[in-house]
Amino acid sequence: MSNIIERMRGVFTFDMSVFEEIAASKPWLDIAMMISANAALGMLTVTAAIAIKSPDSLRIGLPIIMIISLIGLVLAPVSMVLVAGLEHLLIKALGGQKGFGETLIIFAYLMPWTLVSSFLSMPFGAIGLGIIGSFLSLATSLASLAENILAVQRVHGMELVNAAAAVLVTMFIIVAVTIALAFAAAALVAGGLIAAGAGKLF
């Protein structure tokens, strides 16, 4: 446990030698524990955010939220592996020297930045200062992005511009896919509502 704490201190202080040490030692048990803990805390954070913004919806929809949380516990590690895989393909195409394991390790140790973002932004949202929370969330997201680039450069022995290209292109692809899925889901919901309305008319 002390090793994890020391490594996380290095992550939050942008100590790139920590990523080299992790990539060399490959503490898979610690990494698995951290991925699981981050997924669980992430689901609790989402539930807490819902409770703060709409206590009634939490009371009424608690079973649904619990089901979604359980699904999220499974999908969060899977999605992380898929995103890491996409980034690794770009890393290798741009001259990266190490294997997929090293890329996955970088992702695992950057995950806590997401929780820090949530914990910093939620209190401000609860007191009606969401703009401050959004600013803090953006700042931590940018910090995580910058550290991802630097860690990829250091661990994979790449030029900074190539490491940045691999990380940023991955981010743009994920954002584009997320937006496309959101629009597709909205279209399906809208189509269902229209069909339901037409059915009532006839």
ZADO-1210 file (C-alpha; in nm, 4 decimals, padded with zeros to 6 digits):
<atoms>
<atom x="00.0000" y="00.0000" z="00.0000" code="MET" pos="1"/>
<atom x="00.2854" y="00.2383" z="00.0824" code="SER" pos="2"/>
<atom x="00.4279" y="00.1841" z="-00.2669" code="ASN" pos="3"/>
<atom x="00.0960" y="00.2857" z="-00.4237" code="ILE" pos="4"/>
<atom x="00.0792" y="00.5988" z="-00.2083" code="ILE" pos="5"/>
<atom x="00.4364" y="00.6965" z="-00.2984" code="GLU" pos="6"/>
<atom x="00.3674" y="00.6379" z="-00.6663" code="ARG" pos="7"/>
<atom x="00.0462" y="00.8402" z="-00.6571" code="MET" pos="8"/>
<atom x="00.2359" y="01.1240" z="-00.4904" code="ARG" pos="9"/>
<atom x="00.4751" y="01.1123" z="-00.7826" code="GLY" pos="10"/>
<atom x="00.1869" y="01.1139" z="-01.0317" code="VAL" pos="11"/>
<atom x="00.0261" y="01.4205" z="-00.8743" code="PHE" pos="12"/>
<atom x="00.3602" y="01.6037" z="-00.8663" code="THR" pos="13"/>
<atom x="00.4425" y="01.5188" z="-01.2313" code="PHE" pos="14"/>
<atom x="00.7422" y="01.3023" z="-01.1407" code="ASP" pos="15"/>
<atom x="00.7955" y="01.1150" z="-01.4670" code="MET" pos="16"/>
<atom x="01.0474" y="00.8777" z="-01.3086" code="SER" pos="17"/>
<atom x="00.7501" y="00.7151" z="-01.1317" code="VAL" pos="18"/>
<atom x="00.6102" y="00.6016" z="-01.4665" code="PHE" pos="19"/>
<atom x="00.9467" y="00.4558" z="-01.5639" code="GLU" pos="20"/>
<atom x="00.9639" y="00.2645" z="-01.2346" code="GLU" pos="21"/>
<atom x="00.6076" y="00.1344" z="-01.2732" code="ILE" pos="22"/>
<atom x="00.6662" y="00.0325" z="-01.6344" code="ALA" pos="23"/>
<atom x="00.9791" y="-00.1577" z="-01.5306" code="ALA" pos="24"/>
<atom x="00.8347" y="-00.3323" z="-01.2236" code="SER" pos="25"/>
<atom x="00.4811" y="-00.3890" z="-01.3626" code="LYS" pos="26"/>
<atom x="00.2965" y="-00.4278" z="-01.0299" code="PRO" pos="27"/>
<atom x="-00.0136" y="-00.5816" z="-01.1890" code="TRP" pos="28"/>
<atom x="-00.1875" y="-00.6622" z="-00.8603" code="LEU" pos="29"/>
<atom x="-00.1575" y="-00.3006" z="-00.7451" code="ASP" pos="30"/>
<atom x="-00.2772" y="-00.1817" z="-01.0852" code="ILE" pos="31"/>
<atom x="-00.5800" y="-00.4141" z="-01.0786" code="ALA" pos="32"/>
<atom x="-00.6671" y="-00.2933" z="-00.7280" code="MET" pos="33"/>
<atom x="-00.6373" y="00.0681" z="-00.8368" code="MET" pos="34"/>
<atom x="-00.8538" y="00.0205" z="-01.1471" code="ILE" pos="35"/>
<atom x="-01.1227" y="-00.1515" z="-00.9396" code="SER" pos="36"/>
<atom x="-01.1086" y="00.1118" z="-00.6653" code="ALA" pos="37"/>
<atom x="-01.1279" y="00.3958" z="-00.9161" code="ASN" pos="38"/>
<atom x="-01.4266" y="00.2364" z="-01.0908" code="ALA" pos="39"/>
<atom x="-01.6088" y="00.1873" z="-00.7598" code="ALA" pos="40"/>
<atom x="-01.5315" y="00.5393" z="-00.6340" code="LEU" pos="41"/>
<atom x="-01.6330" y="00.6789" z="-00.9716" code="GLY" pos="42"/>
<atom x="-01.9760" y="00.5176" z="-00.9455" code="MET" pos="43"/>
<atom x="-02.0159" y="00.6465" z="-00.5882" code="LEU" pos="44"/>
<atom x="-01.9204" y="00.9933" z="-00.7079" code="THR" pos="45"/>
<atom x="-02.1876" y="00.9841" z="-00.9795" code="VAL" pos="46"/>
<atom x="-02.4479" y="00.8669" z="-00.7268" code="THR" pos="47"/>
<atom x="-02.3468" y="01.1425" z="-00.4841" code="ALA" pos="48"/>
<atom x="-02.3737" y="01.4033" z="-00.7597" code="ALA" pos="49"/>
<atom x="-02.7267" y="01.2854" z="-00.8421" code="ILE" pos="50"/>
<atom x="-02.8196" y="01.2910" z="-00.4731" code="ALA" pos="51"/>
<atom x="-02.6927" y="01.6480" z="-00.4353" code="ILE" pos="52"/>
<atom x="-02.8683" y="01.7826" z="-00.7428" code="LYS" pos="53"/>
<atom x="-03.1937" y="01.5882" z="-00.7144" code="SER" pos="54"/>
<atom x="-03.2566" y="01.3981" z="-00.3884" code="PRO" pos="55"/>
<atom x="-03.6056" y="01.2939" z="-00.5020" code="ASP" pos="56"/>
<atom x="-03.4780" y="01.1312" z="-00.8194" code="SER" pos="57"/>
<atom x="-03.2260" y="00.9339" z="-00.6135" code="LEU" pos="58"/>
<atom x="-03.5011" y="00.8047" z="-00.3828" code="ARG" pos="59"/>
<atom x="-03.7345" y="00.7132" z="-00.6676" code="ILE" pos="60"/>
<atom x="-03.4754" y="00.5740" z="-00.9047" code="GLY" pos="61"/>
<atom x="-03.2325" y="00.4109" z="-00.6589" code="LEU" pos="62"/>
<atom x="-03.2685" y="00.0570" z="-00.8063" code="PRO" pos="63"/>
<atom x="-03.1986" y="00.1894" z="-01.1554" code="ILE" pos="64"/>
<atom x="-02.8976" y="00.3868" z="-01.0325" code="ILE" pos="65"/>
<atom x="-02.7636" y="00.0762" z="-00.8553" code="MET" pos="66"/>
<atom x="-02.7982" y="-00.1300" z="-01.1738" code="ILE" pos="67"/>
<atom x="-02.6238" y="00.1385" z="-01.3780" code="ILE" pos="68"/>
<atom x="-02.3480" y="00.1548" z="-01.1148" code="SER" pos="69"/>
<atom x="-02.2923" y="-00.2209" z="-01.1317" code="LEU" pos="70"/>
<atom x="-02.2777" y="-00.2092" z="-01.5109" code="ILE" pos="71"/>
<atom x="-02.0343" y="00.0798" z="-01.4829" code="GLY" pos="72"/>
<atom x="-01.8079" y="-00.1225" z="-01.2537" code="LEU" pos="73"/>
<atom x="-01.7711" y="-00.3760" z="-01.5349" code="VAL" pos="74"/>
<atom x="-01.7594" y="-00.1378" z="-01.8280" code="LEU" pos="75"/>
<atom x="-01.5140" y="00.1142" z="-01.6782" code="ALA" pos="76"/>
<atom x="-01.2127" y="-00.1233" z="-01.6858" code="PRO" pos="77"/>
<atom x="-01.3182" y="-00.2591" z="-02.0259" code="VAL" pos="78"/>
<atom x="-01.3482" y="00.0898" z="-02.1750" code="SER" pos="79"/>
<atom x="-01.0115" y="00.1858" z="-02.0269" code="MET" pos="80"/>
<atom x="-00.8465" y="-00.1147" z="-02.1939" code="VAL" pos="81"/>
<atom x="-01.0104" y="-00.0267" z="-02.5279" code="LEU" pos="82"/>
<atom x="-00.9027" y="00.3379" z="-02.5119" code="VAL" pos="83"/>
<atom x="-00.5520" y="00.2368" z="-02.4049" code="ALA" pos="84"/>
<atom x="-00.5436" y="-00.0042" z="-02.6986" code="GLY" pos="85"/>
<atom x="-00.6395" y="00.2707" z="-02.9427" code="LEU" pos="86"/>
<atom x="-00.3759" y="00.5031" z="-02.8016" code="GLU" pos="87"/>
<atom x="-00.1155" y="00.2264" z="-02.8137" code="HIS" pos="88"/>
<atom x="-00.1792" y="00.1673" z="-03.1842" code="LEU" pos="89"/>
<atom x="-00.1055" y="00.5343" z="-03.2469" code="LEU" pos="90"/>
<atom x="00.1969" y="00.5235" z="-03.0164" code="ILE" pos="91"/>
<atom x="00.3467" y="00.2326" z="-03.2100" code="LYS" pos="92"/>
<atom x="00.2669" y="00.3973" z="-03.5429" code="ALA" pos="93"/>
<atom x="00.4538" y="00.7087" z="-03.4278" code="LEU" pos="94"/>
<atom x="00.7645" y="00.5336" z="-03.3019" code="GLY" pos="95"/>
<atom x="00.6817" y="00.4081" z="-02.9527" code="GLY" pos="96"/>
<atom x="00.9302" y="00.1515" z="-02.8197" code="GLN" pos="97"/>
<atom x="00.7404" y="-00.0348" z="-02.5472" code="LYS" pos="98"/>
<atom x="00.4465" y="-00.2757" z="-02.5392" code="GLY" pos="99"/>
<atom x="00.0774" y="-00.2420" z="-02.4648" code="PHE" pos="100"/>
<atom x="00.1352" y="-00.3244" z="-02.0978" code="GLY" pos="101"/>
<atom x="00.3291" y="-00.0020" z="-02.0485" code="GLU" pos="102"/>
<atom x="00.0522" y="00.2026" z="-02.2116" code="THR" pos="103"/>
<atom x="-00.2104" y="00.0371" z="-01.9929" code="LEU" pos="104"/>
<atom x="-00.0017" y="00.1085" z="-01.6823" code="ILE" pos="105"/>
<atom x="00.0127" y="00.4784" z="-01.7726" code="ILE" pos="106"/>
<atom x="-00.3667" y="00.4847" z="-01.8103" code="PHE" pos="107"/>
<atom x="-00.4201" y="00.3080" z="-01.4774" code="ALA" pos="108"/>
<atom x="-00.2052" y="00.5521" z="-01.2827" code="TYR" pos="109"/>
<atom x="-00.3660" y="00.8550" z="-01.4475" code="LEU" pos="110"/>
<atom x="-00.7200" y="00.7425" z="-01.3573" code="MET" pos="111"/>
<atom x="-00.7214" y="00.9102" z="-01.0122" code="PRO" pos="112"/>
<atom x="-00.7108" y="01.2488" z="-01.1853" code="TRP" pos="113"/>
<atom x="-01.0747" y="01.1858" z="-01.2857" code="THR" pos="114"/>
<atom x="-01.1740" y="01.1346" z="-00.9235" code="LEU" pos="115"/>
<atom x="-00.9840" y="01.4463" z="-00.8168" code="VAL" pos="116"/>
<atom x="-01.1760" y="01.6392" z="-01.0825" code="SER" pos="117"/>
<atom x="-01.5093" y="01.5139" z="-00.9472" code="SER" pos="118"/>
<atom x="-01.4237" y="01.5736" z="-00.5822" code="PHE" pos="119"/>
<atom x="-01.3096" y="01.9281" z="-00.6574" code="LEU" pos="120"/>
<atom x="-01.6080" y="02.0237" z="-00.8731" code="SER" pos="121"/>
<atom x="-01.8990" y="01.8625" z="-00.6836" code="MET" pos="122"/>
<atom x="-01.8977" y="02.0862" z="-00.3734" code="PRO" pos="123"/>
<atom x="-01.9195" y="02.4008" z="-00.5859" code="PHE" pos="124"/>
<atom x="-02.2064" y="02.2538" z="-00.7881" code="GLY" pos="125"/>
<atom x="-02.3905" y="02.1767" z="-00.4652" code="ALA" pos="126"/>
<atom x="-02.3776" y="02.5405" z="-00.3526" code="ILE" pos="127"/>
<atom x="-02.4700" y="02.6892" z="-00.6886" code="GLY" pos="128"/>
<atom x="-02.1175" y="02.7783" z="-00.8026" code="LEU" pos="129"/>
<atom x="-02.1010" y="02.5309" z="-01.0871" code="GLY" pos="130"/>
<atom x="-01.8838" y="02.7585" z="-01.3021" code="ILE" pos="131"/>
<atom x="-01.6018" y="02.7317" z="-01.0468" code="ILE" pos="132"/>
<atom x="-01.6453" y="02.3560" z="-01.0354" code="GLY" pos="133"/>
<atom x="-01.6335" y="02.3418" z="-01.4156" code="SER" pos="134"/>
<atom x="-01.3130" y="02.5469" z="-01.4186" code="PHE" pos="135"/>
<atom x="-01.1484" y="02.3151" z="-01.1640" code="LEU" pos="136"/>
<atom x="-01.2652" y="02.0107" z="-01.3590" code="SER" pos="137"/>
<atom x="-01.1180" y="02.1534" z="-01.6802" code="LEU" pos="138"/>
<atom x="-00.7895" y="02.2352" z="-01.5045" code="ALA" pos="139"/>
<atom x="-00.7489" y="01.8813" z="-01.3691" code="THR" pos="140"/>
<atom x="-00.8442" y="01.7327" z="-01.7067" code="SER" pos="141"/>
<atom x="-00.5754" y="01.9400" z="-01.8773" code="LEU" pos="142"/>
<atom x="-00.3238" y="01.8372" z="-01.6100" code="ALA" pos="143"/>
<atom x="-00.4058" y="01.4712" z="-01.6719" code="SER" pos="144"/>
<atom x="-00.3775" y="01.5194" z="-02.0479" code="LEU" pos="145"/>
<atom x="-00.0394" y="01.6909" z="-02.0157" code="ALA" pos="146"/>
<atom x="00.0931" y="01.4204" z="-01.7848" code="GLU" pos="147"/>
<atom x="-00.0303" y="01.1505" z="-02.0221" code="ASN" pos="148"/>
<atom x="00.1728" y="01.3078" z="-02.3018" code="ILE" pos="149"/>
<atom x="00.4854" y="01.3407" z="-02.0858" code="LEU" pos="150"/>
<atom x="00.4522" y="00.9861" z="-01.9512" code="ALA" pos="151"/>
<atom x="00.4107" y="00.8406" z="-02.3006" code="VAL" pos="152"/>
<atom x="00.7149" y="01.0342" z="-02.4176" code="GLN" pos="153"/>
<atom x="00.9254" y="00.9118" z="-02.1241" code="ARG" pos="154"/>
<atom x="00.8151" y="00.5486" z="-02.1095" code="VAL" pos="155"/>
<atom x="00.7965" y="00.4822" z="-02.4839" code="HIS" pos="156"/>
<atom x="01.1093" y="00.6824" z="-02.5727" code="GLY" pos="157"/>
<atom x="00.9290" y="00.9091" z="-02.8187" code="MET" pos="158"/>
<atom x="00.9694" y="01.2626" z="-02.9442" code="GLU" pos="159"/>
<atom x="00.7410" y="01.4999" z="-02.7549" code="LEU" pos="160"/>
<atom x="00.5495" y="01.5983" z="-03.0680" code="VAL" pos="161"/>
<atom x="00.4803" y="01.2333" z="-03.1554" code="ASN" pos="162"/>
<atom x="00.3681" y="01.1519" z="-02.8011" code="ALA" pos="163"/>
<atom x="00.1372" y="01.4541" z="-02.8061" code="ALA" pos="164"/>
<atom x="-00.0044" y="01.3495" z="-03.1436" code="ALA" pos="165"/>
<atom x="-00.0810" y="00.9963" z="-03.0207" code="ALA" pos="166"/>
<atom x="-00.2553" y="01.1191" z="-02.7045" code="VAL" pos="167"/>
<atom x="-00.4470" y="01.4070" z="-02.8657" code="LEU" pos="168"/>
<atom x="-00.5667" y="01.2077" z="-03.1677" code="VAL" pos="169"/>
<atom x="-00.6915" y="00.9376" z="-02.9305" code="THR" pos="170"/>
<atom x="-00.8785" y="01.2019" z="-02.7301" code="MET" pos="171"/>
<atom x="-01.0372" y="01.3522" z="-03.0416" code="PHE" pos="172"/>
<atom x="-01.1491" y="01.0084" z="-03.1633" code="ILE" pos="173"/>
<atom x="-01.3062" y="00.9258" z="-02.8265" code="ILE" pos="174"/>
<atom x="-01.4835" y="01.2630" z="-02.8112" code="VAL" pos="175"/>
<atom x="-01.6127" y="01.2203" z="-03.1675" code="ALA" pos="176"/>
<atom x="-01.7392" y="00.8676" z="-03.0986" code="VAL" pos="177"/>
<atom x="-01.9042" y="00.9818" z="-02.7734" code="THR" pos="178"/>
<atom x="-02.0820" y="01.2687" z="-02.9481" code="ILE" pos="179"/>
<atom x="-02.1944" y="01.0400" z="-03.2306" code="ALA" pos="180"/>
<atom x="-02.3335" y="00.7855" z="-02.9832" code="LEU" pos="181"/>
<atom x="-02.5101" y="01.0625" z="-02.7905" code="ALA" pos="182"/>
<atom x="-02.6766" y="01.1891" z="-03.1081" code="PHE" pos="183"/>
<atom x="-02.7703" y="00.8343" z="-03.2077" code="ALA" pos="184"/>
<atom x="-02.9251" y="00.7707" z="-02.8652" code="ALA" pos="185"/>
<atom x="-03.1140" y="01.1015" z="-02.8811" code="ALA" pos="186"/>
<atom x="-03.2426" y="01.0146" z="-03.2284" code="ALA" pos="187"/>
<atom x="-03.3628" y="00.6734" z="-03.1092" code="LEU" pos="188"/>
<atom x="-03.5416" y="00.8271" z="-02.8112" code="VAL" pos="189"/>
<atom x="-03.6985" y="01.0964" z="-03.0290" code="ALA" pos="190"/>
<atom x="-03.8063" y="00.8352" z="-03.2838" code="GLY" pos="191"/>
<atom x="-03.9631" y="00.6265" z="-03.0095" code="GLY" pos="192"/>
<atom x="-04.1533" y="00.9263" z="-02.8733" code="LEU" pos="193"/>
<atom x="-04.2769" y="01.0188" z="-03.2212" code="ILE" pos="194"/>
<atom x="-04.3853" y="00.6600" z="-03.2870" code="ALA" pos="195"/>
<atom x="-04.5644" y="00.6470" z="-02.9518" code="ALA" pos="196"/>
<atom x="-04.7406" y="00.9744" z="-03.0271" code="GLY" pos="197"/>
<atom x="-04.8441" y="00.8549" z="-03.3723" code="ALA" pos="198"/>
<atom x="-04.9766" y="00.5325" z="-03.2208" code="GLY" pos="199"/>
<atom x="-05.2012" y="00.7268" z="-02.9856" code="LYS" pos="200"/>
<atom x="-05.3370" y="00.9327" z="-03.2745" code="LEU" pos="201"/>
<atom x="-05.4309" y="00.6236" z="-03.4724" code="PHE" pos="202"/>
</atoms>
